[in-house]
Amino acid sequence: METDFRELKEVLRRENDEFRLLMESHATCEARLRERQGKGILNHDEKLEEVNIKKKKLHLKDKMEALMQNYRNGDLTASGSR
């Protein structure tokens, strides 16, 4: 099942512009969080930004998973057409 999941993500990454943009934004959020973790102690504003990045990252992941589910259900083609 994990292989199917990875294969589906790869197909959608290659062929669906919306999915690809979501993945890129998700990766950017992940990189920003890694930067924050490397800083050690964060001030209040940095902690708040970290929380907002995590929320955005989760929202992006939810949207990607919804697109994957739509694709599995036949409601979406890899290219994004319905």
C-alpha positions as CSV (number, residue, x, y, z in Angstrom):
1,M,0.0,0.0,0.0
2,E,2.9,2.4,0.8
3,T,4.2,1.8,-2.7
4,D,0.8,2.6,-4.2
5,F,0.7,5.8,-2.2
6,R,4.2,6.8,-3.4
7,E,3.4,5.9,-7.0
8,L,0.2,8.0,-6.9
9,K,2.0,11.0,-5.4
10,E,4.7,10.7,-8.1
11,V,2.1,10.4,-10.9
12,L,0.2,13.4,-9.6
13,R,3.4,15.4,-9.0
14,R,4.4,14.9,-12.7
15,E,1.0,15.3,-14.3
16,N,-1.1,17.6,-12.1
17,D,-0.1,21.3,-11.8
18,E,-2.2,21.9,-8.7
19,F,-0.7,18.9,-6.9
20,R,2.8,19.9,-7.9
21,L,2.4,23.4,-6.5
22,L,0.9,22.0,-3.3
23,M,3.9,19.7,-2.9
24,E,6.4,22.5,-3.6
25,S,4.7,24.7,-1.0
26,H,4.7,21.8,1.5
27,A,8.4,21.3,0.9
28,T,9.0,25.0,1.5
29,C,7.2,24.9,4.8
30,E,9.2,21.8,5.8
31,A,12.5,23.7,5.0
32,R,11.4,26.7,7.0
33,L,10.5,24.5,10.0
34,R,13.9,22.8,9.8
35,E,15.5,26.3,9.8
36,R,13.6,27.1,12.9
37,Q,14.6,23.9,14.7
38,G,18.2,24.7,14.0
39,K,17.9,28.0,15.8
40,G,17.4,26.6,19.2
41,I,15.4,29.0,21.4
42,L,12.8,31.0,19.6
43,N,11.3,34.3,20.7
44,H,7.5,34.8,20.8
45,D,7.2,36.0,17.2
46,E,9.3,33.1,15.9
47,K,7.2,30.6,17.9
48,L,4.1,32.2,16.5
49,E,5.5,32.0,13.0
50,E,6.4,28.3,13.6
51,V,2.8,27.5,14.6
52,N,1.5,29.3,11.5
53,I,3.9,27.4,9.2
54,K,2.8,24.1,10.8
55,K,-0.8,25.0,10.2
56,K,-0.1,25.9,6.6
57,K,1.8,22.7,6.1
58,L,-1.0,20.6,7.5
59,H,-3.5,22.5,5.3
60,L,-1.4,21.8,2.2
61,K,-1.1,18.1,3.1
62,D,-4.9,17.9,3.6
63,K,-5.4,19.4,0.1
64,M,-2.9,17.0,-1.4
65,E,-4.6,14.0,0.2
66,A,-8.0,15.2,-1.0
67,L,-6.7,15.4,-4.6
68,M,-5.3,11.9,-4.2
69,Q,-8.6,10.6,-2.9
70,N,-10.4,12.3,-5.8
71,Y,-8.0,10.6,-8.2
72,R,-8.5,7.2,-6.6
73,N,-12.3,7.7,-6.8
74,G,-12.1,8.6,-10.5
75,D,-13.2,12.2,-9.8
76,L,-10.0,13.7,-11.1
77,T,-7.5,12.8,-13.8
78,A,-3.8,13.1,-13.2
79,S,-3.8,16.2,-15.4
80,G,-6.4,17.9,-13.2
81,S,-9.4,17.5,-15.5
82,R,-12.7,16.4,-14.0
